[in-house]
Amino acid sequence: RSDCGLFLLSAAVSLAGAATLEQHPRELSVEEGGRVTFQCSMKGDTMRYYSMSWYRQGPSGPQEWIYKEDGTYGEGFQDRFKIRDERSKNRLSL
């Protein structure tokens, strides 16, 4: 199973809308089987007040849910993805 595509972190947005998410790196290419870490940080608010989820979107497919903050992984993702939950530092890494 190929893991190419767009990876993104979603946060339930507050009415104030002051919070923004920044993903690092924004994009990269890796050979199949290679390791990648995406780190998202929140600016303008505290991540622990939001419901956080990671998603992937392939080149021609729908968004697929990878992980949500309660430790639940989407089907088929738990063996291939690991989460580092550092919401106390306003970071969540995939």
PyMOL Python script that loads the backbone (N, CA, C, O; Angstrom):
from pymol import cmd

cmd.read_pdbstr("""\
ATOM      1  N   ARG A   1       0.844  -1.184   0.000  1.00  0.00           N
ATOM      2  CA  ARG A   1       0.000   0.000   0.000  1.00  0.00           C
ATOM      3  C   ARG A   1       0.881   1.237   0.000  1.00  0.00           C
ATOM      4  O   ARG A   1       1.765   1.387   0.844  1.00  0.00           O
ATOM      5  N   SER A   2       0.636   2.099  -0.933  1.00  0.00           N
ATOM      6  CA  SER A   2       1.423   3.323  -1.057  1.00  0.00           C
ATOM      7  C   SER A   2       0.901   4.400  -0.113  1.00  0.00           C
ATOM      8  O   SER A   2      -0.307   4.536   0.079  1.00  0.00           O
ATOM      9  N   ASP A   3       1.813   5.158   0.469  1.00  0.00           N
ATOM     10  CA  ASP A   3       1.433   6.229   1.377  1.00  0.00           C
ATOM     11  C   ASP A   3       1.751   7.587   0.773  1.00  0.00           C
ATOM     12  O   ASP A   3       2.169   8.498   1.488  1.00  0.00           O
ATOM     13  N   CYS A   4       1.559   7.734  -0.529  1.00  0.00           N
ATOM     14  CA  CYS A   4       1.799   9.036  -1.130  1.00  0.00           C
ATOM     15  C   CYS A   4       0.542   9.882  -1.003  1.00  0.00           C
ATOM     16  O   CYS A   4      -0.565   9.361  -0.869  1.00  0.00           O
ATOM     17  N   GLY A   5       0.725  11.160  -1.045  1.00  0.00           N
ATOM     18  CA  GLY A   5      -0.414  12.060  -0.991  1.00  0.00           C
ATOM     19  C   GLY A   5      -0.191  13.198  -0.030  1.00  0.00           C
ATOM     20  O   GLY A   5       0.924  13.444   0.431  1.00  0.00           O
ATOM     21  N   LEU A   6      -1.257  13.877   0.260  1.00  0.00           N
ATOM     22  CA  LEU A   6      -1.254  15.031   1.139  1.00  0.00           C
ATOM     23  C   LEU A   6      -1.568  14.578   2.552  1.00  0.00           C
ATOM     24  O   LEU A   6      -2.557  13.879   2.774  1.00  0.00           O
ATOM     25  N   PHE A   7      -0.739  14.967   3.512  1.00  0.00           N
ATOM     26  CA  PHE A   7      -0.981  14.660   4.919  1.00  0.00           C
ATOM     27  C   PHE A   7      -1.327  15.957   5.619  1.00  0.00           C
ATOM     28  O   PHE A   7      -0.636  16.962   5.448  1.00  0.00           O
ATOM     29  N   LEU A   8      -2.395  15.942   6.411  1.00  0.00           N
ATOM     30  CA  LEU A   8      -2.785  17.159   7.085  1.00  0.00           C
ATOM     31  C   LEU A   8      -3.352  16.893   8.462  1.00  0.00           C
ATOM     32  O   LEU A   8      -3.888  15.820   8.738  1.00  0.00           O
ATOM     33  N   LEU A   9      -3.225  17.891   9.321  1.00  0.00           N
ATOM     34  CA  LEU A   9      -3.754  17.843  10.674  1.00  0.00           C
ATOM     35  C   LEU A   9      -4.942  18.771  10.733  1.00  0.00           C
ATOM     36  O   LEU A   9      -4.888  19.904  10.254  1.00  0.00           O
ATOM     37  N   SER A  10      -6.019  18.282  11.326  1.00  0.00           N
ATOM     38  CA  SER A  10      -7.236  19.063  11.444  1.00  0.00           C
ATOM     39  C   SER A  10      -7.499  19.386  12.902  1.00  0.00           C
ATOM     40  O   SER A  10      -7.252  18.563  13.783  1.00  0.00           O
ATOM     41  N   ALA A  11      -7.997  20.577  13.153  1.00  0.00           N
ATOM     42  CA  ALA A  11      -8.390  20.987  14.502  1.00  0.00           C
ATOM     43  C   ALA A  11      -9.804  21.525  14.442  1.00  0.00           C
ATOM     44  O   ALA A  11     -10.153  22.274  13.529  1.00  0.00           O
ATOM     45  N   ALA A  12     -10.626  21.140  15.422  1.00  0.00           N
ATOM     46  CA  ALA A  12     -11.950  21.745  15.519  1.00  0.00           C
ATOM     47  C   ALA A  12     -11.732  23.221  15.825  1.00  0.00           C
ATOM     48  O   ALA A  12     -11.139  23.565  16.848  1.00  0.00           O
ATOM     49  N   VAL A  13     -12.204  24.080  14.954  1.00  0.00           N
ATOM     50  CA  VAL A  13     -11.871  25.500  15.032  1.00  0.00           C
ATOM     51  C   VAL A  13     -12.823  26.238  15.968  1.00  0.00           C
ATOM     52  O   VAL A  13     -14.031  25.998  15.964  1.00  0.00           O
ATOM     53  N   SER A  14     -12.263  27.132  16.764  1.00  0.00           N
ATOM     54  CA  SER A  14     -13.067  27.951  17.671  1.00  0.00           C
ATOM     55  C   SER A  14     -13.736  29.082  16.898  1.00  0.00           C
ATOM     56  O   SER A  14     -13.350  29.383  15.768  1.00  0.00           O
ATOM     57  N   LEU A  15     -14.722  29.696  17.501  1.00  0.00           N
ATOM     58  CA  LEU A  15     -15.406  30.813  16.859  1.00  0.00           C
ATOM     59  C   LEU A  15     -14.481  32.007  16.672  1.00  0.00           C
ATOM     60  O   LEU A  15     -14.645  32.775  15.724  1.00  0.00           O
ATOM     61  N   ALA A  16     -13.517  32.168  17.562  1.00  0.00           N
ATOM     62  CA  ALA A  16     -12.597  33.300  17.459  1.00  0.00           C
ATOM     63  C   ALA A  16     -11.730  33.193  16.211  1.00  0.00           C
ATOM     64  O   ALA A  16     -11.393  34.211  15.607  1.00  0.00           O
ATOM     65  N   GLY A  17     -11.365  31.977  15.818  1.00  0.00           N
ATOM     66  CA  GLY A  17     -10.599  31.762  14.604  1.00  0.00           C
ATOM     67  C   GLY A  17      -9.177  32.283  14.642  1.00  0.00           C
ATOM     68  O   GLY A  17      -8.561  32.455  13.591  1.00  0.00           O
ATOM     69  N   ALA A  18      -8.639  32.538  15.823  1.00  0.00           N
ATOM     70  CA  ALA A  18      -7.296  33.103  15.939  1.00  0.00           C
ATOM     71  C   ALA A  18      -6.205  32.046  15.799  1.00  0.00           C
ATOM     72  O   ALA A  18      -5.054  32.384  15.524  1.00  0.00           O
ATOM     73  N   ALA A  19      -6.545  30.788  15.982  1.00  0.00           N
ATOM     74  CA  ALA A  19      -5.544  29.721  15.951  1.00  0.00           C
ATOM     75  C   ALA A  19      -5.211  29.327  14.517  1.00  0.00           C
ATOM     76  O   ALA A  19      -6.088  29.275  13.655  1.00  0.00           O
ATOM     77  N   THR A  20      -3.927  29.048  14.273  1.00  0.00           N
ATOM     78  CA  THR A  20      -3.488  28.532  12.982  1.00  0.00           C
ATOM     79  C   THR A  20      -2.593  27.327  13.214  1.00  0.00           C
ATOM     80  O   THR A  20      -1.901  27.239  14.229  1.00  0.00           O
ATOM     81  N   LEU A  21      -2.612  26.394  12.260  1.00  0.00           N
ATOM     82  CA  LEU A  21      -1.749  25.215  12.304  1.00  0.00           C
ATOM     83  C   LEU A  21      -0.650  25.374  11.270  1.00  0.00           C
ATOM     84  O   LEU A  21      -0.896  25.828  10.152  1.00  0.00           O
ATOM     85  N   GLU A  22       0.570  24.995  11.649  1.00  0.00           N
ATOM     86  CA  GLU A  22       1.709  25.012  10.735  1.00  0.00           C
ATOM     87  C   GLU A  22       2.296  23.614  10.684  1.00  0.00           C
ATOM     88  O   GLU A  22       2.614  23.026  11.718  1.00  0.00           O
ATOM     89  N   GLN A  23       2.441  23.079   9.466  1.00  0.00           N
ATOM     90  CA  GLN A  23       3.008  21.744   9.275  1.00  0.00           C
ATOM     91  C   GLN A  23       4.420  21.868   8.733  1.00  0.00           C
ATOM     92  O   GLN A  23       4.681  22.648   7.816  1.00  0.00           O
ATOM     93  N   HIS A  24       5.332  21.088   9.311  1.00  0.00           N
ATOM     94  CA  HIS A  24       6.731  21.067   8.876  1.00  0.00           C
ATOM     95  C   HIS A  24       7.164  19.624   8.667  1.00  0.00           C
ATOM     96  O   HIS A  24       6.946  18.824   9.577  1.00  0.00           O
ATOM     97  N   PRO A  25       7.748  19.229   7.568  1.00  0.00           N
ATOM     98  CA  PRO A  25       7.896  20.058   6.381  1.00  0.00           C
ATOM     99  C   PRO A  25       6.558  20.187   5.657  1.00  0.00           C
ATOM    100  O   PRO A  25       5.664  19.359   5.834  1.00  0.00           O
ATOM    101  N   ARG A  26       6.433  21.213   4.855  1.00  0.00           N
ATOM    102  CA  ARG A  26       5.190  21.416   4.104  1.00  0.00           C
ATOM    103  C   ARG A  26       5.068  20.391   2.987  1.00  0.00           C
ATOM    104  O   ARG A  26       3.967  19.932   2.683  1.00  0.00           O
ATOM    105  N   GLU A  27       6.185  20.031   2.377  1.00  0.00           N
ATOM    106  CA  GLU A  27       6.173  18.987   1.351  1.00  0.00           C
ATOM    107  C   GLU A  27       7.556  18.372   1.244  1.00  0.00           C
ATOM    108  O   GLU A  27       8.561  19.010   1.557  1.00  0.00           O
ATOM    109  N   LEU A  28       7.594  17.115   0.794  1.00  0.00           N
ATOM    110  CA  LEU A  28       8.855  16.433   0.554  1.00  0.00           C
ATOM    111  C   LEU A  28       8.602  15.179  -0.246  1.00  0.00           C
ATOM    112  O   LEU A  28       7.468  14.708  -0.338  1.00  0.00           O
ATOM    113  N   SER A  29       9.660  14.636  -0.826  1.00  0.00           N
ATOM    114  CA  SER A  29       9.599  13.371  -1.554  1.00  0.00           C
ATOM    115  C   SER A  29      10.516  12.387  -0.857  1.00  0.00           C
ATOM    116  O   SER A  29      11.630  12.731  -0.461  1.00  0.00           O
ATOM    117  N   VAL A  30      10.041  11.164  -0.711  1.00  0.00           N
ATOM    118  CA  VAL A  30      10.801  10.116  -0.035  1.00  0.00           C
ATOM    119  C   VAL A  30      10.632   8.831  -0.828  1.00  0.00           C
ATOM    120  O   VAL A  30       9.551   8.550  -1.346  1.00  0.00           O
ATOM    121  N   GLU A  31      11.698   8.055  -0.922  1.00  0.00           N
ATOM    122  CA  GLU A  31      11.593   6.762  -1.589  1.00  0.00           C
ATOM    123  C   GLU A  31      10.675   5.846  -0.800  1.00  0.00           C
ATOM    124  O   GLU A  31      10.566   5.954   0.421  1.00  0.00           O
ATOM    125  N   GLU A  32      10.015   4.944  -1.515  1.00  0.00           N
ATOM    126  CA  GLU A  32       9.121   3.990  -0.865  1.00  0.00           C
ATOM    127  C   GLU A  32       9.874   3.231   0.221  1.00  0.00           C
ATOM    128  O   GLU A  32      10.994   2.769   0.003  1.00  0.00           O
ATOM    129  N   GLY A  33       9.263   3.108   1.375  1.00  0.00           N
ATOM    130  CA  GLY A  33       9.882   2.436   2.515  1.00  0.00           C
ATOM    131  C   GLY A  33      10.649   3.378   3.420  1.00  0.00           C
ATOM    132  O   GLY A  33      11.053   2.992   4.517  1.00  0.00           O
ATOM    133  N   GLY A  34      10.857   4.615   2.974  1.00  0.00           N
ATOM    134  CA  GLY A  34      11.575   5.598   3.776  1.00  0.00           C
ATOM    135  C   GLY A  34      10.729   6.121   4.926  1.00  0.00           C
ATOM    136  O   GLY A  34       9.505   5.992   4.927  1.00  0.00           O
ATOM    137  N   ARG A  35      11.398   6.708   5.897  1.00  0.00           N
ATOM    138  CA  ARG A  35      10.709   7.270   7.065  1.00  0.00           C
ATOM    139  C   ARG A  35      10.552   8.773   6.911  1.00  0.00           C
ATOM    140  O   ARG A  35      11.420   9.461   6.375  1.00  0.00           O
ATOM    141  N   VAL A  36       9.428   9.258   7.394  1.00  0.00           N
ATOM    142  CA  VAL A  36       9.106  10.678   7.331  1.00  0.00           C
ATOM    143  C   VAL A  36       8.464  11.078   8.649  1.00  0.00           C
ATOM    144  O   VAL A  36       7.707  10.301   9.231  1.00  0.00           O
ATOM    145  N   THR A  37       8.756  12.274   9.122  1.00  0.00           N
ATOM    146  CA  THR A  37       8.051  12.831  10.273  1.00  0.00           C
ATOM    147  C   THR A  37       7.460  14.169   9.867  1.00  0.00           C
ATOM    148  O   THR A  37       8.163  15.054   9.379  1.00  0.00           O
ATOM    149  N   PHE A  38       6.162  14.301  10.076  1.00  0.00           N
ATOM    150  CA  PHE A  38       5.482  15.576   9.908  1.00  0.00           C
ATOM    151  C   PHE A  38       5.171  16.099  11.296  1.00  0.00           C
ATOM    152  O   PHE A  38       4.648  15.372  12.140  1.00  0.00           O
ATOM    153  N   GLN A  39       5.492  17.358  11.527  1.00  0.00           N
ATOM    154  CA  GLN A  39       5.205  17.966  12.821  1.00  0.00           C
ATOM    155  C   GLN A  39       4.278  19.149  12.595  1.00  0.00           C
ATOM    156  O   GLN A  39       4.533  20.005  11.748  1.00  0.00           O
ATOM    157  N   CYS A  40       3.201  19.182  13.364  1.00  0.00           N
ATOM    158  CA  CYS A  40       2.296  20.325  13.314  1.00  0.00           C
ATOM    159  C   CYS A  40       2.351  21.057  14.631  1.00  0.00           C
ATOM    160  O   CYS A  40       2.382  20.449  15.701  1.00  0.00           O
ATOM    161  N   SER A  41       2.363  22.362  14.537  1.00  0.00           N
ATOM    162  CA  SER A  41       2.323  23.197  15.732  1.00  0.00           C
ATOM    163  C   SER A  41       1.185  24.197  15.573  1.00  0.00           C
ATOM    164  O   SER A  41       0.792  24.549  14.461  1.00  0.00           O
ATOM    165  N   MET A  42       0.672  24.643  16.707  1.00  0.00           N
ATOM    166  CA  MET A  42      -0.423  25.604  16.705  1.00  0.00           C
ATOM    167  C   MET A  42       0.085  26.952  17.188  1.00  0.00           C
ATOM    168  O   MET A  42       0.818  27.041  18.174  1.00  0.00           O
ATOM    169  N   LYS A  43      -0.311  27.985  16.485  1.00  0.00           N
ATOM    170  CA  LYS A  43       0.003  29.359  16.869  1.00  0.00           C
ATOM    171  C   LYS A  43      -1.304  30.066  17.221  1.00  0.00           C
ATOM    172  O   LYS A  43      -2.324  29.862  16.564  1.00  0.00           O
ATOM    173  N   GLY A  44      -1.266  30.887  18.249  1.00  0.00           N
ATOM    174  CA  GLY A  44      -2.418  31.703  18.582  1.00  0.00           C
ATOM    175  C   GLY A  44      -3.394  31.094  19.571  1.00  0.00           C
ATOM    176  O   GLY A  44      -4.372  31.739  19.951  1.00  0.00           O
ATOM    177  N   ASP A  45      -3.146  29.862  19.995  1.00  0.00           N
ATOM    178  CA  ASP A  45      -4.005  29.222  20.989  1.00  0.00           C
ATOM    179  C   ASP A  45      -3.288  27.988  21.515  1.00  0.00           C
ATOM    180  O   ASP A  45      -2.155  27.705  21.128  1.00  0.00           O
ATOM    181  N   THR A  46      -3.956  27.258  22.397  1.00  0.00           N
ATOM    182  CA  THR A  46      -3.378  26.065  23.005  1.00  0.00           C
ATOM    183  C   THR A  46      -4.029  24.824  22.414  1.00  0.00           C
ATOM    184  O   THR A  46      -5.250  24.677  22.469  1.00  0.00           O
ATOM    185  N   MET A  47      -3.224  23.929  21.848  1.00  0.00           N
ATOM    186  CA  MET A  47      -3.702  22.753  21.145  1.00  0.00           C
ATOM    187  C   MET A  47      -4.592  21.853  22.009  1.00  0.00           C
ATOM    188  O   MET A  47      -5.501  21.207  21.489  1.00  0.00           O
ATOM    189  N   ARG A  48      -4.347  21.807  23.285  1.00  0.00           N
ATOM    190  CA  ARG A  48      -5.109  20.880  24.133  1.00  0.00           C
ATOM    191  C   ARG A  48      -6.590  21.240  24.219  1.00  0.00           C
ATOM    192  O   ARG A  48      -7.387  20.430  24.692  1.00  0.00           O
ATOM    193  N   TYR A  49      -6.974  22.428  23.775  1.00  0.00           N
ATOM    194  CA  TYR A  49      -8.376  22.844  23.781  1.00  0.00           C
ATOM    195  C   TYR A  49      -9.110  22.454  22.499  1.00  0.00           C
ATOM    196  O   TYR A  49     -10.291  22.765  22.343  1.00  0.00           O
ATOM    197  N   TYR A  50      -8.430  21.787  21.597  1.00  0.00           N
ATOM    198  CA  TYR A  50      -9.000  21.426  20.303  1.00  0.00           C
ATOM    199  C   TYR A  50      -9.008  19.914  20.120  1.00  0.00           C
ATOM    200  O   TYR A  50      -8.193  19.199  20.703  1.00  0.00           O
ATOM    201  N   SER A  51      -9.934  19.444  19.309  1.00  0.00           N
ATOM    202  CA  SER A  51      -9.966  18.041  18.911  1.00  0.00           C
ATOM    203  C   SER A  51      -9.077  17.908  17.676  1.00  0.00           C
ATOM    204  O   SER A  51      -9.379  18.476  16.627  1.00  0.00           O
ATOM    205  N   MET A  52      -7.978  17.158  17.801  1.00  0.00           N
ATOM    206  CA  MET A  52      -6.977  17.081  16.740  1.00  0.00           C
ATOM    207  C   MET A  52      -7.047  15.730  16.025  1.00  0.00           C
ATOM    208  O   MET A  52      -7.191  14.690  16.668  1.00  0.00           O
ATOM    209  N   SER A  53      -6.946  15.748  14.697  1.00  0.00           N
ATOM    210  CA  SER A  53      -6.956  14.527  13.887  1.00  0.00           C
ATOM    211  C   SER A  53      -5.999  14.685  12.714  1.00  0.00           C
ATOM    212  O   SER A  53      -5.878  15.771  12.146  1.00  0.00           O
ATOM    213  N   TRP A  54      -5.309  13.583  12.348  1.00  0.00           N
ATOM    214  CA  TRP A  54      -4.460  13.549  11.154  1.00  0.00           C
ATOM    215  C   TRP A  54      -5.233  12.864  10.032  1.00  0.00           C
ATOM    216  O   TRP A  54      -5.945  11.887  10.261  1.00  0.00           O
ATOM    217  N   TYR A  55      -5.084  13.393   8.811  1.00  0.00           N
ATOM    218  CA  TYR A  55      -5.701  12.817   7.622  1.00  0.00           C
ATOM    219  C   TYR A  55      -4.660  12.707   6.515  1.00  0.00           C
ATOM    220  O   TYR A  55      -3.617  13.360   6.544  1.00  0.00           O
ATOM    221  N   ARG A  56      -4.978  11.859   5.536  1.00  0.00           N
ATOM    222  CA  ARG A  56      -4.169  11.746   4.323  1.00  0.00           C
ATOM    223  C   ARG A  56      -5.105  11.842   3.131  1.00  0.00           C
ATOM    224  O   ARG A  56      -6.220  11.322   3.161  1.00  0.00           O
ATOM    225  N   GLN A  57      -4.646  12.509   2.087  1.00  0.00           N
ATOM    226  CA  GLN A  57      -5.409  12.536   0.850  1.00  0.00           C
ATOM    227  C   GLN A  57      -4.490  12.176  -0.293  1.00  0.00           C
ATOM    228  O   GLN A  57      -3.515  12.878  -0.564  1.00  0.00           O
ATOM    229  N   GLY A  58      -4.799  11.087  -0.962  1.00  0.00           N
ATOM    230  CA  GLY A  58      -4.010  10.636  -2.094  1.00  0.00           C
ATOM    231  C   GLY A  58      -4.249  11.503  -3.316  1.00  0.00           C
ATOM    232  O   GLY A  58      -5.131  12.362  -3.307  1.00  0.00           O
ATOM    233  N   PRO A  59      -3.463  11.281  -4.380  1.00  0.00           N
ATOM    234  CA  PRO A  59      -3.555  12.115  -5.579  1.00  0.00           C
ATOM    235  C   PRO A  59      -4.950  12.132  -6.210  1.00  0.00           C
ATOM    236  O   PRO A  59      -5.358  13.148  -6.772  1.00  0.00           O
ATOM    237  N   SER A  60      -5.672  11.037  -6.125  1.00  0.00           N
ATOM    238  CA  SER A  60      -6.980  10.996  -6.792  1.00  0.00           C
ATOM    239  C   SER A  60      -8.050  10.359  -5.907  1.00  0.00           C
ATOM    240  O   SER A  60      -9.006   9.772  -6.414  1.00  0.00           O
ATOM    241  N   GLY A  61      -7.893  10.472  -4.602  1.00  0.00           N
ATOM    242  CA  GLY A  61      -8.860   9.824  -3.728  1.00  0.00           C
ATOM    243  C   GLY A  61      -9.386  10.738  -2.646  1.00  0.00           C
ATOM    244  O   GLY A  61      -8.974  11.892  -2.536  1.00  0.00           O
ATOM    245  N   PRO A  62     -10.299  10.214  -1.847  1.00  0.00           N
ATOM    246  CA  PRO A  62     -10.868  11.001  -0.752  1.00  0.00           C
ATOM    247  C   PRO A  62      -9.895  11.095   0.426  1.00  0.00           C
ATOM    248  O   PRO A  62      -8.908  10.362   0.483  1.00  0.00           O
ATOM    249  N   GLN A  63     -10.179  11.989   1.351  1.00  0.00           N
ATOM    250  CA  GLN A  63      -9.391  12.058   2.581  1.00  0.00           C
ATOM    251  C   GLN A  63      -9.587  10.773   3.371  1.00  0.00           C
ATOM    252  O   GLN A  63     -10.694  10.242   3.451  1.00  0.00           O
ATOM    253  N   GLU A  64      -8.503  10.282   3.950  1.00  0.00           N
ATOM    254  CA  GLU A  64      -8.562   9.102   4.811  1.00  0.00           C
ATOM    255  C   GLU A  64      -8.111   9.509   6.201  1.00  0.00           C
ATOM    256  O   GLU A  64      -7.076  10.156   6.364  1.00  0.00           O
ATOM    257  N   TRP A  65      -8.878   9.133   7.184  1.00  0.00           N
ATOM    258  CA  TRP A  65      -8.569   9.455   8.567  1.00  0.00           C
ATOM    259  C   TRP A  65      -7.474   8.514   9.060  1.00  0.00           C
ATOM    260  O   TRP A  65      -7.623   7.296   8.962  1.00  0.00           O
ATOM    261  N   ILE A  66      -6.364   9.061   9.593  1.00  0.00           N
ATOM    262  CA  ILE A  66      -5.238   8.287  10.108  1.00  0.00           C
ATOM    263  C   ILE A  66      -5.319   8.133  11.616  1.00  0.00           C
ATOM    264  O   ILE A  66      -5.149   7.030  12.135  1.00  0.00           O
ATOM    265  N   TYR A  67      -5.577   9.224  12.328  1.00  0.00           N
ATOM    266  CA  TYR A  67      -5.469   9.221  13.793  1.00  0.00           C
ATOM    267  C   TYR A  67      -6.298  10.351  14.386  1.00  0.00           C
ATOM    268  O   TYR A  67      -6.398  11.432  13.805  1.00  0.00           O
ATOM    269  N   LYS A  68      -6.888  10.094  15.543  1.00  0.00           N
ATOM    270  CA  LYS A  68      -7.494  11.185  16.305  1.00  0.00           C
ATOM    271  C   LYS A  68      -6.967  11.158  17.724  1.00  0.00           C
ATOM    272  O   LYS A  68      -6.445  10.146  18.193  1.00  0.00           O
ATOM    273  N   GLU A  69      -7.110  12.275  18.391  1.00  0.00           N
ATOM    274  CA  GLU A  69      -6.416  12.540  19.651  1.00  0.00           C
ATOM    275  C   GLU A  69      -6.664  11.545  20.773  1.00  0.00           C
ATOM    276  O   GLU A  69      -5.862  11.471  21.704  1.00  0.00           O
ATOM    277  N   ASP A  70      -7.735  10.786  20.718  1.00  0.00           N
ATOM    278  CA  ASP A  70      -7.997   9.826  21.798  1.00  0.00           C
ATOM    279  C   ASP A  70      -7.160   8.558  21.658  1.00  0.00           C
ATOM    280  O   ASP A  70      -7.333   7.612  22.427  1.00  0.00           O
ATOM    281  N   GLY A  71      -6.248   8.532  20.673  1.00  0.00           N
ATOM    282  CA  GLY A  71      -5.374   7.381  20.480  1.00  0.00           C
ATOM    283  C   GLY A  71      -5.904   6.372  19.479  1.00  0.00           C
ATOM    284  O   GLY A  71      -5.319   5.301  19.315  1.00  0.00           O
ATOM    285  N   THR A  72      -6.995   6.691  18.809  1.00  0.00           N
ATOM    286  CA  THR A  72      -7.611   5.793  17.845  1.00  0.00           C
ATOM    287  C   THR A  72      -7.019   6.025  16.455  1.00  0.00           C
ATOM    288  O   THR A  72      -6.881   7.163  16.008  1.00  0.00           O
ATOM    289  N   TYR A  73      -6.672   4.921  15.777  1.00  0.00           N
ATOM    290  CA  TYR A  73      -6.152   4.980  14.414  1.00  0.00           C
ATOM    291  C   TYR A  73      -7.218   4.504  13.439  1.00  0.00           C
ATOM    292  O   TYR A  73      -8.059   3.672  13.779  1.00  0.00           O
ATOM    293  N   GLY A  74      -7.176   5.036  12.232  1.00  0.00           N
ATOM    294  CA  GLY A  74      -8.040   4.552  11.169  1.00  0.00           C
ATOM    295  C   GLY A  74      -7.604   3.157  10.743  1.00  0.00           C
ATOM    296  O   GLY A  74      -6.474   2.740  10.997  1.00  0.00           O
ATOM    297  N   GLU A  75      -8.507   2.453  10.100  1.00  0.00           N
ATOM    298  CA  GLU A  75      -8.244   1.075   9.679  1.00  0.00           C
ATOM    299  C   GLU A  75      -7.017   1.002   8.771  1.00  0.00           C
ATOM    300  O   GLU A  75      -6.925   1.712   7.770  1.00  0.00           O
ATOM    301  N   GLY A  76      -6.075   0.127   9.141  1.00  0.00           N
ATOM    302  CA  GLY A  76      -4.879  -0.093   8.343  1.00  0.00           C
ATOM    303  C   GLY A  76      -3.732   0.867   8.603  1.00  0.00           C
ATOM    304  O   GLY A  76      -2.677   0.734   7.983  1.00  0.00           O
ATOM    305  N   PHE A  77      -3.902   1.828   9.497  1.00  0.00           N
ATOM    306  CA  PHE A  77      -2.862   2.830   9.725  1.00  0.00           C
ATOM    307  C   PHE A  77      -2.031   2.588  10.980  1.00  0.00           C
ATOM    308  O   PHE A  77      -0.908   3.085  11.063  1.00  0.00           O
ATOM    309  N   GLN A  78      -2.532   1.857  11.942  1.00  0.00           N
ATOM    310  CA  GLN A  78      -1.832   1.725  13.225  1.00  0.00           C
ATOM    311  C   GLN A  78      -0.453   1.083  13.084  1.00  0.00           C
ATOM    312  O   GLN A  78       0.471   1.448  13.811  1.00  0.00           O
ATOM    313  N   ASP A  79      -0.303   0.148  12.175  1.00  0.00           N
ATOM    314  CA  ASP A  79       0.982  -0.537  12.012  1.00  0.00           C
ATOM    315  C   ASP A  79       2.001   0.286  11.224  1.00  0.00           C
ATOM    316  O   ASP A  79       3.197  -0.003  11.272  1.00  0.00           O
ATOM    317  N   ARG A  80       1.542   1.304  10.502  1.00  0.00           N
ATOM    318  CA  ARG A  80       2.441   2.062   9.631  1.00  0.00           C
ATOM    319  C   ARG A  80       2.731   3.476  10.108  1.00  0.00           C
ATOM    320  O   ARG A  80       3.676   4.110   9.639  1.00  0.00           O
ATOM    321  N   PHE A  81       1.931   3.970  11.029  1.00  0.00           N
ATOM    322  CA  PHE A  81       2.079   5.343  11.504  1.00  0.00           C
ATOM    323  C   PHE A  81       2.173   5.379  13.014  1.00  0.00           C
ATOM    324  O   PHE A  81       1.511   4.608  13.708  1.00  0.00           O
ATOM    325  N   LYS A  82       2.999   6.280  13.518  1.00  0.00           N
ATOM    326  CA  LYS A  82       3.106   6.496  14.962  1.00  0.00           C
ATOM    327  C   LYS A  82       2.913   7.982  15.226  1.00  0.00           C
ATOM    328  O   LYS A  82       3.351   8.837  14.458  1.00  0.00           O
ATOM    329  N   ILE A  83       2.245   8.257  16.334  1.00  0.00           N
ATOM    330  CA  ILE A  83       1.966   9.635  16.716  1.00  0.00           C
ATOM    331  C   ILE A  83       2.799   9.997  17.932  1.00  0.00           C
ATOM    332  O   ILE A  83       2.912   9.213  18.875  1.00  0.00           O
ATOM    333  N   ARG A  84       3.374  11.174  17.907  1.00  0.00           N
ATOM    334  CA  ARG A  84       4.005  11.736  19.108  1.00  0.00           C
ATOM    335  C   ARG A  84       3.114  12.897  19.539  1.00  0.00           C
ATOM    336  O   ARG A  84       3.051  13.938  18.885  1.00  0.00           O
ATOM    337  N   ASP A  85       2.433  12.686  20.650  1.00  0.00           N
ATOM    338  CA  ASP A  85       1.476  13.667  21.152  1.00  0.00           C
ATOM    339  C   ASP A  85       2.155  14.558  22.182  1.00  0.00           C
ATOM    340  O   ASP A  85       2.381  14.153  23.323  1.00  0.00           O
ATOM    341  N   GLU A  86       2.470  15.754  21.770  1.00  0.00           N
ATOM    342  CA  GLU A  86       3.090  16.746  22.650  1.00  0.00           C
ATOM    343  C   GLU A  86       2.221  18.004  22.677  1.00  0.00           C
ATOM    344  O   GLU A  86       2.711  19.125  22.537  1.00  0.00           O
ATOM    345  N   ARG A  87       0.918  17.784  22.861  1.00  0.00           N
ATOM    346  CA  ARG A  87       0.016  18.934  22.865  1.00  0.00           C
ATOM    347  C   ARG A  87       0.326  19.897  24.003  1.00  0.00           C
ATOM    348  O   ARG A  87       0.002  21.081  23.912  1.00  0.00           O
ATOM    349  N   SER A  88       0.945  19.411  25.068  1.00  0.00           N
ATOM    350  CA  SER A  88       1.344  20.323  26.150  1.00  0.00           C
ATOM    351  C   SER A  88       2.385  21.337  25.655  1.00  0.00           C
ATOM    352  O   SER A  88       2.548  22.405  26.245  1.00  0.00           O
ATOM    353  N   LYS A  89       3.096  20.988  24.554  1.00  0.00           N
ATOM    354  CA  LYS A  89       4.068  21.893  23.928  1.00  0.00           C
ATOM    355  C   LYS A  89       3.529  22.459  22.610  1.00  0.00           C
ATOM    356  O   LYS A  89       4.270  23.046  21.821  1.00  0.00           O
ATOM    357  N   ASN A  90       2.223  22.271  22.391  1.00  0.00           N
ATOM    358  CA  ASN A  90       1.556  22.722  21.166  1.00  0.00           C
ATOM    359  C   ASN A  90       2.109  22.051  19.909  1.00  0.00           C
ATOM    360  O   ASN A  90       2.225  22.685  18.861  1.00  0.00           O
ATOM    361  N   ARG A  91       2.453  20.749  20.021  1.00  0.00           N
ATOM    362  CA  ARG A  91       2.966  19.986  18.873  1.00  0.00           C
ATOM    363  C   ARG A  91       2.287  18.626  18.816  1.00  0.00           C
ATOM    364  O   ARG A  91       1.977  18.018  19.840  1.00  0.00           O
ATOM    365  N   LEU A  92       2.068  18.170  17.599  1.00  0.00           N
ATOM    366  CA  LEU A  92       1.572  16.822  17.354  1.00  0.00           C
ATOM    367  C   LEU A  92       2.285  16.332  16.101  1.00  0.00           C
ATOM    368  O   LEU A  92       2.204  16.971  15.052  1.00  0.00           O
ATOM    369  N   SER A  93       2.984  15.206  16.201  1.00  0.00           N
ATOM    370  CA  SER A  93       3.798  14.715  15.085  1.00  0.00           C
ATOM    371  C   SER A  93       3.288  13.377  14.589  1.00  0.00           C
ATOM    372  O   SER A  93       2.773  12.567  15.360  1.00  0.00           O
ATOM    373  N   LEU A  94       3.437  13.156  13.291  1.00  0.00           N
ATOM    374  CA  LEU A  94       3.042  11.912  12.632  1.00  0.00           C
ATOM    375  C   LEU A  94       4.285  11.326  11.998  1.00  0.00           C
ATOM    376  O   LEU A  94       4.219  10.266  11.375  1.00  0.00           O
TER     377      LEU A  94
END
""", "prot")
cmd.dss("prot")
cmd.show_as("cartoon", "prot")
cmd.util.cbc("prot")
cmd.orient("prot")
